[in-house]
C-alpha cells in the first residue's frame, strides 16, 4: 500500500508505504486454482491493517485492486465478499491487460526513458507494456509467475519444464507485431531485489533503486549465482534479503529467460508499479494519462513543500538560463546541463526550510533522495552537487570522488558551480534585478539598471573557470 498526498494539481508526495507479503496464491495452483484458507486470512489481516493506516492518515480516497491470484481463482468471491462485508472495502479485480497497463502508466510518467518494454513479474503472472514516445503501444499478460512456477515446476526440480513453459508463453510477446526495444523497465519485488544485489556487486555509490540502470551482459553472472545458490546462506552472502529467499531464485530464472529470449541489453529498475499506475490513472484521467509537457512531478513536489517564495524560485530559474546562454561559447556544454542548472537554481533554497545554517548540505541530501521520479541517477547527482558547491570556491576533484562514476568531468561541474554561484550572488538581496549579459572574449559583462552594493562586493570573490573575468556595469 502507498499513501500519496497531493501538493498541487499534478504533484504528490509519498507519506506512507507499507508492505505485507501474504502470498495469497500459495497452494492454489496445486488445488485447481482455489485460494487456500491460511493465505486468505493473511491477506484479510493485512488489508485490515492497511485500512487502519489509511484512516489514521485521513485518506480521502481509497483504491484497491487485485491481480492474478484473484482473477484466476474459482473461489475468489469468498475472499472478496468477506473483505467487503467485514472491512467495508471494495476490491476491483483487474485483468492481466489492465495490470500491464497500470505498470505502463507508472513507467512512462515516472521513469526517464522514451522507448522500452516493462516487465512486471508477480506471483501468478508477468505483464509487459510496450512504451514509445510516452505512449503505450501494446499490453500483454502471461501466466508466468514465481509462485505459479514454483508449485508447478521448481518444487519438483523440473527446471527444463519451467524454461519450456516460459519460452512457450513468450511466443505471444515475440509475435505481437511490435518491435521489441533493447531496454526493459523492471517492475516488482523480484526485479528490485535482483537490482539491489547487482548494485552491491558493482559498488554503486547511490543507494536508490528507482532509476537504477545496468547492462544485462555485464551482470548475467550475478543472475546465475542466484539461480545456482544451493542454500539461503549463499543467497544472504550475495545480498538477498531474508524475505526474498523463497522466490528470488524462481523470479531471477524467469527474468533471465525473458532478457535472453527478447535480446534485451539494458535494464532500468522502477520503484513504481501497479500501485502508482492506479493512482496516476485517476490523477491524470483528464490529461490523457500523462503529465503536461516540461512538468516534473519531483521538482514540483519539492517546490510545493519547501520553497520559501515562488517568485524567487522562478527568478533564479530564468536567470540561470540567461547565464548559461551567455556563457555558451566558453563552456560549450550540451543543452541537458542547461535544464539541470535551472532545476538546481530553483531548488537551491529548499534546504533553508530545514536548517538555514546547513542549507547546502541539507539540500544535497534532499535532492539525492527527493528527485524520485523521471530523473536519471546521474542527473539527480549533478543537481545535488551543483547546489552543494554553490559557493565562492569551485569544487576540486577530491570533492567529487564519492560519486565520480555518476558525475561528468570536473570542468563541467566547475562551470555549473560557478554559474549557480553567480546566479545567487546577482540576486543576493532578493530584489530580482534586471540584468543583461554580454560575453566579450573571456570577459562576461553584467549590465544592471542600478548599482547593488552587495552584489558588487561579492562578485569579485567568486572563483571563475577558464580565467573568466566578470565585470559589472550600471
Residue, then its C-alpha position, 0 to 999 in steps of 0.5 A: x500500500x502507498x499513501x500519496x498526498x497531493x501538493x498541487x494539481x499534478x504533484x504528490x508526495x509519498x507519506x506512507x508505504x507499507x508492505x505485507x507479503x501474504x502470498x495469497x496464491x500459495x497452494x492454489x495452483x496445486x488445488x485447481x486454482x482455489x485460494x487456500x484458507x491460511x493465505x486468505x486470512x493473511x491477506x484479510x489481516x493485512x488489508x485490515x491493517x492497511x485500512x487502519x493506516x489509511x484512516x489514521x492518515x485521513x485518506x480521502x480516497x481509497x483504491x484497491x485492486x487485485x491481480x492474478x491470484x484473484x482473477x484466476x481463482x474459482x473461489x475468489x468471491x469468498x475472499x472478496x465478499x468477506x473483505x467487503x462485508x467485514x472491512x467495508x472495502x471494495x476490491x476491483x479485480x483487474x485483468x492481466x491487460x489492465x495490470x500491464x497497463x497500470x505498470x505502463x502508466x507508472x513507467x512512462x510518467x515516472x521513469x526517464x526513458x522514451x522507448x522500452x518494454x516493462x516487465x512486471x513479474x508477480x506471483x501468478x503472472x508477468x505483464x509487459x507494456x510496450x512504451x514509445x514516445x510516452x505512449x503505450x503501444x501494446x499490453x500483454x499478460x502471461x501466466x508466468x509467475x514465481x509462485x505459479x512456477x514454483x508449485x508447478x515446476x521448481x518444487x519438483x526440480x523440473x527446471x527444463x519444464x519451467x524454461x519450456x513453459x516460459x519460452x512457450x508463453x513468450x511466443x505471444x510477446x515475440x509475435x505481437x507485431x511490435x518491435x521489441x526495444x533493447x531496454x526493459x523497465x523492471x517492475x516488482x519485488x523480484x526485479x528490485x531485489x535482483x537490482x539491489x544485489x547487482x548494485x552491491x556487486x558493482x559498488x554503486x555509490x547511490x543507494x536508490x533503486x528507482x532509476x537504477x540502470x545496468x547492462x544485462x551482459x555485464x551482470x548475467x553472472x550475478x543472475x546465475x549465482x542466484x539461480x545456482x545458490x544451493x542454500x539461503x546462506x549463499x543467497x544472504x552472502x550475495x545480498x538477498x534479503x531474508x524475505x526474498x529467499x523463497x522466490x528470488x531464485x524462481x523470479x531471477x530464472x524467469x527474468x533471465x529467460x525473458x532478457x535472453x529470449x527478447x535480446x534485451x541489453x539494458x535494464x532500468x529498475x522502477x520503484x513504481x508499479x501497479x500501485x502508482x499506475x492506479x493512482x496516476x490513472x485517476x490523477x491524470x484521467x483528464x490529461x490523457x494519462x500523462x503529465x503536461x509537457x516540461x512538468x516534473x512531478x519531483x521538482x514540483x513536489x519539492x517546490x510545493x513543500x519547501x520553497x520559501x517564495x515562488x517568485x524567487x524560485x522562478x527568478x533564479x530559474x530564468x536567470x540561470x538560463x540567461x547565464x548559461x546562454x551567455x556563457x555558451x561559447x566558453x563552456x560549450x556544454x550540451x543543452x541537458x546541463x542547461x535544464x539541470x542548472x535551472x532545476x538546481x537554481x530553483x531548488x537551491x533554497x529548499x534546504x533553508x526550510x530545514x536548517x538555514x545554517x546547513x542549507x547546502x548540505x541539507x539540500x544535497x541530501x534532499x535532492x539525492x533522495x527527493x528527485x524520485x521520479x523521471x530523473x536519471x541517477x546521474x542527473x539527480x547527482x549533478x543537481x545535488x552537487x551543483x547546489x552543494x558547491x554553490x559557493x565562492x570556491x569551485x569544487x576540486x576533484x577530491x570533492x567529487x570522488x564519492x560519486x565520480x562514476x555518476x558525475x561528468x568531468x570536473x570542468x563541467x561541474x566547475x562551470x555549473x558551480x560557478x554559474x549557480x554561484x553567480x546566479x545567487x550572488x546577482x540576486x543576493x538581496x532578493x530584489x530580482x534585478x534586471x540584468x543583461x549579459x554580454x560575453x566579450x572574449x573571456x570577459x562576461x559583462x553584467x549590465x544592471x539598471x542600478x548599482x547593488x552594493x552587495x552584489x558588487x562586493x561579492x562578485x569579485x570573490x567568486x572563483x571563475x573557470x577558464x580565467x573568466x573575468x566578470x565585470x559589472x556595469x550600471 
